[in-house]
Amino acid sequence: MYVTIVTYKPTNGKSAAEIVGSFEASAPFFKTIPGLIRKYFCFDDQAYEGTSVYIWRDRSSAERCFGNAEFMARFKKSFGCEPQVKYVAAKFVVDNEATA
């Protein structure tokens, strides 16, 4: 399993509420991305910075997504900036939601 941590500072002038609204509107799109298990949309209102955490089946799925020019253009159109992308292998997971 791979994790992609994406950070960005929007430059498009949208309010934090508008940005959160765009998260909700884009959720169906993310359900169509091959290899994506889960995505967390995070936003720090005070710092006006976004962080997204993507959980992937494998690194190649993550690299296909962030290496896709259309996906990156969509990101830049939504937030007016280029994201910082970091790939990290998940070595161990504690899942407190799993039932015994």
Phi and psi restraints in degrees (range 20) as a CNS / XPLOR table:
assign (resid 1 and name C) (resid 2 and name N)
       (resid 2 and name CA) (resid 2 and name C) 1.0 -122.1 20.0 2
assign (resid 2 and name N) (resid 2 and name CA)
       (resid 2 and name C) (resid 3 and name N) 1.0 150.6 20.0 2
assign (resid 2 and name C) (resid 3 and name N)
       (resid 3 and name CA) (resid 3 and name C) 1.0 -120.4 20.0 2
assign (resid 3 and name N) (resid 3 and name CA)
       (resid 3 and name C) (resid 4 and name N) 1.0 135.8 20.0 2
assign (resid 3 and name C) (resid 4 and name N)
       (resid 4 and name CA) (resid 4 and name C) 1.0 -115.1 20.0 2
assign (resid 4 and name N) (resid 4 and name CA)
       (resid 4 and name C) (resid 5 and name N) 1.0 126.1 20.0 2
assign (resid 4 and name C) (resid 5 and name N)
       (resid 5 and name CA) (resid 5 and name C) 1.0 -109.3 20.0 2
assign (resid 5 and name N) (resid 5 and name CA)
       (resid 5 and name C) (resid 6 and name N) 1.0 120.5 20.0 2
assign (resid 5 and name C) (resid 6 and name N)
       (resid 6 and name CA) (resid 6 and name C) 1.0 -117.9 20.0 2
assign (resid 6 and name N) (resid 6 and name CA)
       (resid 6 and name C) (resid 7 and name N) 1.0 125.4 20.0 2
assign (resid 6 and name C) (resid 7 and name N)
       (resid 7 and name CA) (resid 7 and name C) 1.0 -120.1 20.0 2
assign (resid 7 and name N) (resid 7 and name CA)
       (resid 7 and name C) (resid 8 and name N) 1.0 148.9 20.0 2
assign (resid 7 and name C) (resid 8 and name N)
       (resid 8 and name CA) (resid 8 and name C) 1.0 -161.2 20.0 2
assign (resid 8 and name N) (resid 8 and name CA)
       (resid 8 and name C) (resid 9 and name N) 1.0 154.6 20.0 2
assign (resid 8 and name C) (resid 9 and name N)
       (resid 9 and name CA) (resid 9 and name C) 1.0 -123.0 20.0 2
assign (resid 9 and name N) (resid 9 and name CA)
       (resid 9 and name C) (resid 10 and name N) 1.0 101.7 20.0 2
assign (resid 9 and name C) (resid 10 and name N)
       (resid 10 and name CA) (resid 10 and name C) 1.0 -56.0 20.0 2
assign (resid 10 and name N) (resid 10 and name CA)
       (resid 10 and name C) (resid 11 and name N) 1.0 144.1 20.0 2
assign (resid 10 and name C) (resid 11 and name N)
       (resid 11 and name CA) (resid 11 and name C) 1.0 -124.8 20.0 2
assign (resid 11 and name N) (resid 11 and name CA)
       (resid 11 and name C) (resid 12 and name N) 1.0 16.3 20.0 2
assign (resid 11 and name C) (resid 12 and name N)
       (resid 12 and name CA) (resid 12 and name C) 1.0 -93.2 20.0 2
assign (resid 12 and name N) (resid 12 and name CA)
       (resid 12 and name C) (resid 13 and name N) 1.0 0.0 20.0 2
assign (resid 12 and name C) (resid 13 and name N)
       (resid 13 and name CA) (resid 13 and name C) 1.0 79.3 20.0 2
assign (resid 13 and name N) (resid 13 and name CA)
       (resid 13 and name C) (resid 14 and name N) 1.0 4.6 20.0 2
assign (resid 13 and name C) (resid 14 and name N)
       (resid 14 and name CA) (resid 14 and name C) 1.0 -72.8 20.0 2
assign (resid 14 and name N) (resid 14 and name CA)
       (resid 14 and name C) (resid 15 and name N) 1.0 148.9 20.0 2
assign (resid 14 and name C) (resid 15 and name N)
       (resid 15 and name CA) (resid 15 and name C) 1.0 -73.4 20.0 2
assign (resid 15 and name N) (resid 15 and name CA)
       (resid 15 and name C) (resid 16 and name N) 1.0 162.7 20.0 2
assign (resid 15 and name C) (resid 16 and name N)
       (resid 16 and name CA) (resid 16 and name C) 1.0 -58.7 20.0 2
assign (resid 16 and name N) (resid 16 and name CA)
       (resid 16 and name C) (resid 17 and name N) 1.0 -38.8 20.0 2
assign (resid 16 and name C) (resid 17 and name N)
       (resid 17 and name CA) (resid 17 and name C) 1.0 -63.7 20.0 2
assign (resid 17 and name N) (resid 17 and name CA)
       (resid 17 and name C) (resid 18 and name N) 1.0 -40.0 20.0 2
assign (resid 17 and name C) (resid 18 and name N)
       (resid 18 and name CA) (resid 18 and name C) 1.0 -65.2 20.0 2
assign (resid 18 and name N) (resid 18 and name CA)
       (resid 18 and name C) (resid 19 and name N) 1.0 -38.6 20.0 2
assign (resid 18 and name C) (resid 19 and name N)
       (resid 19 and name CA) (resid 19 and name C) 1.0 -65.3 20.0 2
assign (resid 19 and name N) (resid 19 and name CA)
       (resid 19 and name C) (resid 20 and name N) 1.0 -44.7 20.0 2
assign (resid 19 and name C) (resid 20 and name N)
       (resid 20 and name CA) (resid 20 and name C) 1.0 -62.2 20.0 2
assign (resid 20 and name N) (resid 20 and name CA)
       (resid 20 and name C) (resid 21 and name N) 1.0 -37.6 20.0 2
assign (resid 20 and name C) (resid 21 and name N)
       (resid 21 and name CA) (resid 21 and name C) 1.0 -61.2 20.0 2
assign (resid 21 and name N) (resid 21 and name CA)
       (resid 21 and name C) (resid 22 and name N) 1.0 -37.6 20.0 2
assign (resid 21 and name C) (resid 22 and name N)
       (resid 22 and name CA) (resid 22 and name C) 1.0 -69.0 20.0 2
assign (resid 22 and name N) (resid 22 and name CA)
       (resid 22 and name C) (resid 23 and name N) 1.0 -29.5 20.0 2
assign (resid 22 and name C) (resid 23 and name N)
       (resid 23 and name CA) (resid 23 and name C) 1.0 -60.4 20.0 2
assign (resid 23 and name N) (resid 23 and name CA)
       (resid 23 and name C) (resid 24 and name N) 1.0 -50.2 20.0 2
assign (resid 23 and name C) (resid 24 and name N)
       (resid 24 and name CA) (resid 24 and name C) 1.0 -61.8 20.0 2
assign (resid 24 and name N) (resid 24 and name CA)
       (resid 24 and name C) (resid 25 and name N) 1.0 -41.2 20.0 2
assign (resid 24 and name C) (resid 25 and name N)
       (resid 25 and name CA) (resid 25 and name C) 1.0 -66.6 20.0 2
assign (resid 25 and name N) (resid 25 and name CA)
       (resid 25 and name C) (resid 26 and name N) 1.0 -30.4 20.0 2
assign (resid 25 and name C) (resid 26 and name N)
       (resid 26 and name CA) (resid 26 and name C) 1.0 -88.5 20.0 2
assign (resid 26 and name N) (resid 26 and name CA)
       (resid 26 and name C) (resid 27 and name N) 1.0 -7.4 20.0 2
assign (resid 26 and name C) (resid 27 and name N)
       (resid 27 and name CA) (resid 27 and name C) 1.0 -53.1 20.0 2
assign (resid 27 and name N) (resid 27 and name CA)
       (resid 27 and name C) (resid 28 and name N) 1.0 -44.8 20.0 2
assign (resid 27 and name C) (resid 28 and name N)
       (resid 28 and name CA) (resid 28 and name C) 1.0 -59.7 20.0 2
assign (resid 28 and name N) (resid 28 and name CA)
       (resid 28 and name C) (resid 29 and name N) 1.0 -34.8 20.0 2
assign (resid 28 and name C) (resid 29 and name N)
       (resid 29 and name CA) (resid 29 and name C) 1.0 -60.7 20.0 2
assign (resid 29 and name N) (resid 29 and name CA)
       (resid 29 and name C) (resid 30 and name N) 1.0 -43.4 20.0 2
assign (resid 29 and name C) (resid 30 and name N)
       (resid 30 and name CA) (resid 30 and name C) 1.0 -68.7 20.0 2
assign (resid 30 and name N) (resid 30 and name CA)
       (resid 30 and name C) (resid 31 and name N) 1.0 -21.4 20.0 2
assign (resid 30 and name C) (resid 31 and name N)
       (resid 31 and name CA) (resid 31 and name C) 1.0 -69.8 20.0 2
assign (resid 31 and name N) (resid 31 and name CA)
       (resid 31 and name C) (resid 32 and name N) 1.0 -14.1 20.0 2
assign (resid 31 and name C) (resid 32 and name N)
       (resid 32 and name CA) (resid 32 and name C) 1.0 -96.6 20.0 2
assign (resid 32 and name N) (resid 32 and name CA)
       (resid 32 and name C) (resid 33 and name N) 1.0 -4.2 20.0 2
assign (resid 32 and name C) (resid 33 and name N)
       (resid 33 and name CA) (resid 33 and name C) 1.0 -82.1 20.0 2
assign (resid 33 and name N) (resid 33 and name CA)
       (resid 33 and name C) (resid 34 and name N) 1.0 118.6 20.0 2
assign (resid 33 and name C) (resid 34 and name N)
       (resid 34 and name CA) (resid 34 and name C) 1.0 -60.7 20.0 2
assign (resid 34 and name N) (resid 34 and name CA)
       (resid 34 and name C) (resid 35 and name N) 1.0 134.7 20.0 2
assign (resid 34 and name C) (resid 35 and name N)
       (resid 35 and name CA) (resid 35 and name C) 1.0 86.6 20.0 2
assign (resid 35 and name N) (resid 35 and name CA)
       (resid 35 and name C) (resid 36 and name N) 1.0 -9.9 20.0 2
assign (resid 35 and name C) (resid 36 and name N)
       (resid 36 and name CA) (resid 36 and name C) 1.0 -82.4 20.0 2
assign (resid 36 and name N) (resid 36 and name CA)
       (resid 36 and name C) (resid 37 and name N) 1.0 122.2 20.0 2
assign (resid 36 and name C) (resid 37 and name N)
       (resid 37 and name CA) (resid 37 and name C) 1.0 -89.1 20.0 2
assign (resid 37 and name N) (resid 37 and name CA)
       (resid 37 and name C) (resid 38 and name N) 1.0 -47.1 20.0 2
assign (resid 37 and name C) (resid 38 and name N)
       (resid 38 and name CA) (resid 38 and name C) 1.0 -155.7 20.0 2
assign (resid 38 and name N) (resid 38 and name CA)
       (resid 38 and name C) (resid 39 and name N) 1.0 150.9 20.0 2
assign (resid 38 and name C) (resid 39 and name N)
       (resid 39 and name CA) (resid 39 and name C) 1.0 -137.5 20.0 2
assign (resid 39 and name N) (resid 39 and name CA)
       (resid 39 and name C) (resid 40 and name N) 1.0 132.4 20.0 2
assign (resid 39 and name C) (resid 40 and name N)
       (resid 40 and name CA) (resid 40 and name C) 1.0 -107.5 20.0 2
assign (resid 40 and name N) (resid 40 and name CA)
       (resid 40 and name C) (resid 41 and name N) 1.0 125.6 20.0 2
assign (resid 40 and name C) (resid 41 and name N)
       (resid 41 and name CA) (resid 41 and name C) 1.0 -97.6 20.0 2
assign (resid 41 and name N) (resid 41 and name CA)
       (resid 41 and name C) (resid 42 and name N) 1.0 119.1 20.0 2
assign (resid 41 and name C) (resid 42 and name N)
       (resid 42 and name CA) (resid 42 and name C) 1.0 -126.8 20.0 2
assign (resid 42 and name N) (resid 42 and name CA)
       (resid 42 and name C) (resid 43 and name N) 1.0 145.3 20.0 2
assign (resid 42 and name C) (resid 43 and name N)
       (resid 43 and name CA) (resid 43 and name C) 1.0 -148.4 20.0 2
assign (resid 43 and name N) (resid 43 and name CA)
       (resid 43 and name C) (resid 44 and name N) 1.0 129.6 20.0 2
assign (resid 43 and name C) (resid 44 and name N)
       (resid 44 and name CA) (resid 44 and name C) 1.0 -96.1 20.0 2
assign (resid 44 and name N) (resid 44 and name CA)
       (resid 44 and name C) (resid 45 and name N) 1.0 103.0 20.0 2
assign (resid 44 and name C) (resid 45 and name N)
       (resid 45 and name CA) (resid 45 and name C) 1.0 -59.3 20.0 2
assign (resid 45 and name N) (resid 45 and name CA)
       (resid 45 and name C) (resid 46 and name N) 1.0 -42.4 20.0 2
assign (resid 45 and name C) (resid 46 and name N)
       (resid 46 and name CA) (resid 46 and name C) 1.0 -69.0 20.0 2
assign (resid 46 and name N) (resid 46 and name CA)
       (resid 46 and name C) (resid 47 and name N) 1.0 -42.1 20.0 2
assign (resid 46 and name C) (resid 47 and name N)
       (resid 47 and name CA) (resid 47 and name C) 1.0 -84.3 20.0 2
assign (resid 47 and name N) (resid 47 and name CA)
       (resid 47 and name C) (resid 48 and name N) 1.0 -10.9 20.0 2
assign (resid 47 and name C) (resid 48 and name N)
       (resid 48 and name CA) (resid 48 and name C) 1.0 51.7 20.0 2
assign (resid 48 and name N) (resid 48 and name CA)
       (resid 48 and name C) (resid 49 and name N) 1.0 53.7 20.0 2
assign (resid 48 and name C) (resid 49 and name N)
       (resid 49 and name CA) (resid 49 and name C) 1.0 -134.0 20.0 2
assign (resid 49 and name N) (resid 49 and name CA)
       (resid 49 and name C) (resid 50 and name N) 1.0 142.1 20.0 2
assign (resid 49 and name C) (resid 50 and name N)
       (resid 50 and name CA) (resid 50 and name C) 1.0 -107.3 20.0 2
assign (resid 50 and name N) (resid 50 and name CA)
       (resid 50 and name C) (resid 51 and name N) 1.0 148.8 20.0 2
assign (resid 50 and name C) (resid 51 and name N)
       (resid 51 and name CA) (resid 51 and name C) 1.0 -137.7 20.0 2
assign (resid 51 and name N) (resid 51 and name CA)
       (resid 51 and name C) (resid 52 and name N) 1.0 129.6 20.0 2
assign (resid 51 and name C) (resid 52 and name N)
       (resid 52 and name CA) (resid 52 and name C) 1.0 -120.2 20.0 2
assign (resid 52 and name N) (resid 52 and name CA)
       (resid 52 and name C) (resid 53 and name N) 1.0 139.6 20.0 2
assign (resid 52 and name C) (resid 53 and name N)
       (resid 53 and name CA) (resid 53 and name C) 1.0 -119.3 20.0 2
assign (resid 53 and name N) (resid 53 and name CA)
       (resid 53 and name C) (resid 54 and name N) 1.0 121.6 20.0 2
assign (resid 53 and name C) (resid 54 and name N)
       (resid 54 and name CA) (resid 54 and name C) 1.0 -110.8 20.0 2
assign (resid 54 and name N) (resid 54 and name CA)
       (resid 54 and name C) (resid 55 and name N) 1.0 134.4 20.0 2
assign (resid 54 and name C) (resid 55 and name N)
       (resid 55 and name CA) (resid 55 and name C) 1.0 -109.8 20.0 2
assign (resid 55 and name N) (resid 55 and name CA)
       (resid 55 and name C) (resid 56 and name N) 1.0 123.6 20.0 2
assign (resid 55 and name C) (resid 56 and name N)
       (resid 56 and name CA) (resid 56 and name C) 1.0 -118.0 20.0 2
assign (resid 56 and name N) (resid 56 and name CA)
       (resid 56 and name C) (resid 57 and name N) 1.0 154.6 20.0 2
assign (resid 56 and name C) (resid 57 and name N)
       (resid 57 and name CA) (resid 57 and name C) 1.0 -67.2 20.0 2
assign (resid 57 and name N) (resid 57 and name CA)
       (resid 57 and name C) (resid 58 and name N) 1.0 -35.9 20.0 2
assign (resid 57 and name C) (resid 58 and name N)
       (resid 58 and name CA) (resid 58 and name C) 1.0 -156.6 20.0 2
assign (resid 58 and name N) (resid 58 and name CA)
       (resid 58 and name C) (resid 59 and name N) 1.0 163.0 20.0 2
assign (resid 58 and name C) (resid 59 and name N)
       (resid 59 and name CA) (resid 59 and name C) 1.0 -66.4 20.0 2
assign (resid 59 and name N) (resid 59 and name CA)
       (resid 59 and name C) (resid 60 and name N) 1.0 -35.0 20.0 2
assign (resid 59 and name C) (resid 60 and name N)
       (resid 60 and name CA) (resid 60 and name C) 1.0 -62.4 20.0 2
assign (resid 60 and name N) (resid 60 and name CA)
       (resid 60 and name C) (resid 61 and name N) 1.0 -34.2 20.0 2
assign (resid 60 and name C) (resid 61 and name N)
       (resid 61 and name CA) (resid 61 and name C) 1.0 -64.3 20.0 2
assign (resid 61 and name N) (resid 61 and name CA)
       (resid 61 and name C) (resid 62 and name N) 1.0 -42.8 20.0 2
assign (resid 61 and name C) (resid 62 and name N)
       (resid 62 and name CA) (resid 62 and name C) 1.0 -63.3 20.0 2
assign (resid 62 and name N) (resid 62 and name CA)
       (resid 62 and name C) (resid 63 and name N) 1.0 -45.3 20.0 2
assign (resid 62 and name C) (resid 63 and name N)
       (resid 63 and name CA) (resid 63 and name C) 1.0 -66.2 20.0 2
assign (resid 63 and name N) (resid 63 and name CA)
       (resid 63 and name C) (resid 64 and name N) 1.0 -35.1 20.0 2
assign (resid 63 and name C) (resid 64 and name N)
       (resid 64 and name CA) (resid 64 and name C) 1.0 -63.2 20.0 2
assign (resid 64 and name N) (resid 64 and name CA)
       (resid 64 and name C) (resid 65 and name N) 1.0 -40.7 20.0 2
assign (resid 64 and name C) (resid 65 and name N)
       (resid 65 and name CA) (resid 65 and name C) 1.0 -65.8 20.0 2
assign (resid 65 and name N) (resid 65 and name CA)
       (resid 65 and name C) (resid 66 and name N) 1.0 -54.7 20.0 2
assign (resid 65 and name C) (resid 66 and name N)
       (resid 66 and name CA) (resid 66 and name C) 1.0 -79.1 20.0 2
assign (resid 66 and name N) (resid 66 and name CA)
       (resid 66 and name C) (resid 67 and name N) 1.0 -11.4 20.0 2
assign (resid 66 and name C) (resid 67 and name N)
       (resid 67 and name CA) (resid 67 and name C) 1.0 -91.2 20.0 2
assign (resid 67 and name N) (resid 67 and name CA)
       (resid 67 and name C) (resid 68 and name N) 1.0 -1.5 20.0 2
assign (resid 67 and name C) (resid 68 and name N)
       (resid 68 and name CA) (resid 68 and name C) 1.0 -86.2 20.0 2
assign (resid 68 and name N) (resid 68 and name CA)
       (resid 68 and name C) (resid 69 and name N) 1.0 118.0 20.0 2
assign (resid 68 and name C) (resid 69 and name N)
       (resid 69 and name CA) (resid 69 and name C) 1.0 -60.1 20.0 2
assign (resid 69 and name N) (resid 69 and name CA)
       (resid 69 and name C) (resid 70 and name N) 1.0 -37.5 20.0 2
assign (resid 69 and name C) (resid 70 and name N)
       (resid 70 and name CA) (resid 70 and name C) 1.0 -65.5 20.0 2
assign (resid 70 and name N) (resid 70 and name CA)
       (resid 70 and name C) (resid 71 and name N) 1.0 -41.9 20.0 2
assign (resid 70 and name C) (resid 71 and name N)
       (resid 71 and name CA) (resid 71 and name C) 1.0 -63.3 20.0 2
assign (resid 71 and name N) (resid 71 and name CA)
       (resid 71 and name C) (resid 72 and name N) 1.0 -45.0 20.0 2
assign (resid 71 and name C) (resid 72 and name N)
       (resid 72 and name CA) (resid 72 and name C) 1.0 -67.1 20.0 2
assign (resid 72 and name N) (resid 72 and name CA)
       (resid 72 and name C) (resid 73 and name N) 1.0 -35.3 20.0 2
assign (resid 72 and name C) (resid 73 and name N)
       (resid 73 and name CA) (resid 73 and name C) 1.0 -65.4 20.0 2
assign (resid 73 and name N) (resid 73 and name CA)
       (resid 73 and name C) (resid 74 and name N) 1.0 -38.5 20.0 2
assign (resid 73 and name C) (resid 74 and name N)
       (resid 74 and name CA) (resid 74 and name C) 1.0 -63.0 20.0 2
assign (resid 74 and name N) (resid 74 and name CA)
       (resid 74 and name C) (resid 75 and name N) 1.0 -42.2 20.0 2
assign (resid 74 and name C) (resid 75 and name N)
       (resid 75 and name CA) (resid 75 and name C) 1.0 -61.7 20.0 2
assign (resid 75 and name N) (resid 75 and name CA)
       (resid 75 and name C) (resid 76 and name N) 1.0 -49.9 20.0 2
assign (resid 75 and name C) (resid 76 and name N)
       (resid 76 and name CA) (resid 76 and name C) 1.0 -62.4 20.0 2
assign (resid 76 and name N) (resid 76 and name CA)
       (resid 76 and name C) (resid 77 and name N) 1.0 -37.5 20.0 2
assign (resid 76 and name C) (resid 77 and name N)
       (resid 77 and name CA) (resid 77 and name C) 1.0 -65.5 20.0 2
assign (resid 77 and name N) (resid 77 and name CA)
       (resid 77 and name C) (resid 78 and name N) 1.0 -38.6 20.0 2
assign (resid 77 and name C) (resid 78 and name N)
       (resid 78 and name CA) (resid 78 and name C) 1.0 -70.2 20.0 2
assign (resid 78 and name N) (resid 78 and name CA)
       (resid 78 and name C) (resid 79 and name N) 1.0 -38.7 20.0 2
assign (resid 78 and name C) (resid 79 and name N)
       (resid 79 and name CA) (resid 79 and name C) 1.0 -119.2 20.0 2
assign (resid 79 and name N) (resid 79 and name CA)
       (resid 79 and name C) (resid 80 and name N) 1.0 -8.8 20.0 2
assign (resid 79 and name C) (resid 80 and name N)
       (resid 80 and name CA) (resid 80 and name C) 1.0 74.0 20.0 2
assign (resid 80 and name N) (resid 80 and name CA)
       (resid 80 and name C) (resid 81 and name N) 1.0 16.7 20.0 2
assign (resid 80 and name C) (resid 81 and name N)
       (resid 81 and name CA) (resid 81 and name C) 1.0 -150.4 20.0 2
assign (resid 81 and name N) (resid 81 and name CA)
       (resid 81 and name C) (resid 82 and name N) 1.0 165.9 20.0 2
assign (resid 81 and name C) (resid 82 and name N)
       (resid 82 and name CA) (resid 82 and name C) 1.0 -90.6 20.0 2
assign (resid 82 and name N) (resid 82 and name CA)
       (resid 82 and name C) (resid 83 and name N) 1.0 137.1 20.0 2
assign (resid 82 and name C) (resid 83 and name N)
       (resid 83 and name CA) (resid 83 and name C) 1.0 -84.6 20.0 2
assign (resid 83 and name N) (resid 83 and name CA)
       (resid 83 and name C) (resid 84 and name N) 1.0 157.0 20.0 2
assign (resid 83 and name C) (resid 84 and name N)
       (resid 84 and name CA) (resid 84 and name C) 1.0 -94.6 20.0 2
assign (resid 84 and name N) (resid 84 and name CA)
       (resid 84 and name C) (resid 85 and name N) 1.0 125.9 20.0 2
assign (resid 84 and name C) (resid 85 and name N)
       (resid 85 and name CA) (resid 85 and name C) 1.0 -118.8 20.0 2
assign (resid 85 and name N) (resid 85 and name CA)
       (resid 85 and name C) (resid 86 and name N) 1.0 129.2 20.0 2
assign (resid 85 and name C) (resid 86 and name N)
       (resid 86 and name CA) (resid 86 and name C) 1.0 -128.0 20.0 2
assign (resid 86 and name N) (resid 86 and name CA)
       (resid 86 and name C) (resid 87 and name N) 1.0 129.3 20.0 2
assign (resid 86 and name C) (resid 87 and name N)
       (resid 87 and name CA) (resid 87 and name C) 1.0 -101.4 20.0 2
assign (resid 87 and name N) (resid 87 and name CA)
       (resid 87 and name C) (resid 88 and name N) 1.0 133.0 20.0 2
assign (resid 87 and name C) (resid 88 and name N)
       (resid 88 and name CA) (resid 88 and name C) 1.0 -139.1 20.0 2
assign (resid 88 and name N) (resid 88 and name CA)
       (resid 88 and name C) (resid 89 and name N) 1.0 132.2 20.0 2
assign (resid 88 and name C) (resid 89 and name N)
       (resid 89 and name CA) (resid 89 and name C) 1.0 -76.4 20.0 2
assign (resid 89 and name N) (resid 89 and name CA)
       (resid 89 and name C) (resid 90 and name N) 1.0 131.0 20.0 2
assign (resid 89 and name C) (resid 90 and name N)
       (resid 90 and name CA) (resid 90 and name C) 1.0 -82.2 20.0 2
assign (resid 90 and name N) (resid 90 and name CA)
       (resid 90 and name C) (resid 91 and name N) 1.0 113.9 20.0 2
assign (resid 90 and name C) (resid 91 and name N)
       (resid 91 and name CA) (resid 91 and name C) 1.0 -92.3 20.0 2
assign (resid 91 and name N) (resid 91 and name CA)
       (resid 91 and name C) (resid 92 and name N) 1.0 -25.9 20.0 2
assign (resid 91 and name C) (resid 92 and name N)
       (resid 92 and name CA) (resid 92 and name C) 1.0 -157.9 20.0 2
assign (resid 92 and name N) (resid 92 and name CA)
       (resid 92 and name C) (resid 93 and name N) 1.0 141.2 20.0 2
assign (resid 92 and name C) (resid 93 and name N)
       (resid 93 and name CA) (resid 93 and name C) 1.0 -131.0 20.0 2
assign (resid 93 and name N) (resid 93 and name CA)
       (resid 93 and name C) (resid 94 and name N) 1.0 135.6 20.0 2
assign (resid 93 and name C) (resid 94 and name N)
       (resid 94 and name CA) (resid 94 and name C) 1.0 -107.8 20.0 2
assign (resid 94 and name N) (resid 94 and name CA)
       (resid 94 and name C) (resid 95 and name N) 1.0 123.2 20.0 2
assign (resid 94 and name C) (resid 95 and name N)
       (resid 95 and name CA) (resid 95 and name C) 1.0 -119.9 20.0 2
assign (resid 95 and name N) (resid 95 and name CA)
       (resid 95 and name C) (resid 96 and name N) 1.0 102.8 20.0 2
assign (resid 95 and name C) (resid 96 and name N)
       (resid 96 and name CA) (resid 96 and name C) 1.0 -83.3 20.0 2
assign (resid 96 and name N) (resid 96 and name CA)
       (resid 96 and name C) (resid 97 and name N) 1.0 -3.4 20.0 2
assign (resid 96 and name C) (resid 97 and name N)
       (resid 97 and name CA) (resid 97 and name C) 1.0 -91.2 20.0 2
assign (resid 97 and name N) (resid 97 and name CA)
       (resid 97 and name C) (resid 98 and name N) 1.0 -20.8 20.0 2
assign (resid 97 and name C) (resid 98 and name N)
       (resid 98 and name CA) (resid 98 and name C) 1.0 -64.6 20.0 2
assign (resid 98 and name N) (resid 98 and name CA)
       (resid 98 and name C) (resid 99 and name N) 1.0 141.3 20.0 2
assign (resid 98 and name C) (resid 99 and name N)
       (resid 99 and name CA) (resid 99 and name C) 1.0 -91.0 20.0 2
assign (resid 99 and name N) (resid 99 and name CA)
       (resid 99 and name C) (resid 100 and name N) 1.0 148.5 20.0 2
